C-alpha cells in the first residue's frame, strides 16, 4: 500500500518506518525543512534502538521518503496518518493547533477521497470534529478514523513489530479493511485487531496511559509509607506481584514518571473530565503524587548530607526520563538539578544518550561527563536517577576511591542496601531503610 505520515516526530517516524519495513511505500511529511533534509541525509533526530538502521535500509530500498510538500506526499496515499504533536496547553487540555492545520491542508490539497487516520493522542470527540471539518467545503467525501499508538520509548520498534493489540476506530468497512490489511504483517501471532468507534479508540489510548501512570504513583506512595513503617517495598512488591490480579508490570518504585505521554495525558484527561462535569479525583491524585515524588531524591540528599548543600558536589547518573531513550521531557532529573542548583551545590551529570538535550537547558551551570566514573570524581554525593543498564553493576571500590564523600542516593533501587553498607557507603533508596557503613 501507499501510505503518508504527516509529522516525523517519535510516533510518525517509528510508525512510518515500520510500515515501510513490511513492504509499503511510505512518504513522511513535515513542515520543518531542516529536519526533512537531515532525515534524507540519514541523520535521525531521536535515539531509539534499531530505528536508524531501519530508516537507512528503507530509504535505500526506496520504500521510505521524506518531503515538506503536503500535496505530493498525500497524492497517491491510500491511508493518510496524522502523527503531529498535541502538547499540553495552558489549561491542561491537549493543544490541537497542529492537528487542525494539517486537516485544513489535506482538505485544500487532496485530489480524491481520502481516509485520514489519527495516530496523535487526542481528546475524545476529536475524530468526530475532524470528520466534519475535513468535509466542510471539500470537493470530495473524506473519512476520518482513529488508530492510537501504544509504543514504549526505548522499545518502540519492537512494540510496533510485535504489538499486544491493534486498536482502530472506524466508521466504514473500507477504512476497517485498509487498516487491517496494513497491520496484518504484525498480527501473524494472533494478537487481536480490535475494531470500535473512533470515540472508544480515542478513550482507549488515554485510559491505558492513565492506568499505567496510576500503578506507578500507587507503588511510589506505598514505598514512601514503607519507609515510615520499617517495611521493605521490594518485599511488598514481590508479595503483591505474584497475585495474578495485580502482576509486576509498572510496580517498580522510583522517582516518578516523565516523558511525552503520561504527564500530558493524565492532565488532558483531568481537563476533559472537568469539561464533562466529572470530578477526576483519582487522576488528580496520581498527578500530585508523581510531582511530589520527583523531589524525593533531593529530600533524601538533605536528610543524609544536611540541609546546607552549598559548595557540595553531587554526581547524577541518568538524565533521560527512562533508559534506552534520549527524551528528557518531564524527566525527574531536571527537577533534581534545579533543586541542587538553587541550594548552591555543584552538579556533575552523566547519561549515555541525553547529555546534549540537558545542555540545551542548563548550559554551563553544570558539568557534563561522558563517562560514569568520571562523573563521581571528587563528588560528595552520588544520585542514581535513571536505571540505564550500565549503572546496574559498577565497580564500587573504584567509585569509593574516586568520591570525596560516601553518600549514594538510589532513586531506582538498583543496589542491595547491606552490600552497599559493607562497601562503606551511606546508602538510601526508595521504600527501603537507609543504611550506613558496616
Secondary structure, DSSP 8 states (H G I E B T S, - for coil): -EEEEE--SHHHHHHHHHHHHTT-EEEEE-S-HHHHHHHHTT--SS--TTHHHHHHHHHHTTSEEEES-HHHHHTT-SEEEE-----B-TTSSB--HHHHHHHHHHHHH-SS--EEEE-S---TTHHHHHHHHHHTT-SS--EEEE------TTSHHHHHHT-SEEEEE-SSHHHHHHHHHHHGGG-TT--EEEEE-HHHHHHHHHHHHHHHHHHHHHHHHHHHHHHHHT--HHHHHHHHHTSTTT-STT----S---SSSHHHHHHHHHHHHHHTT---HHHHHHHHHHHHHTTHHHHHHHHHH-S--TT-EEEEE--SSSTT----TT-HHHHHHHHHHHTT-EEEEE-SS-HHHHHHHHGGGSEE-SSHHHHHTT-SEEEE-S--GGGTT--HHHHHHH-SS-EEEETT--S-HHHHHHTT-EEE-SSS--B---
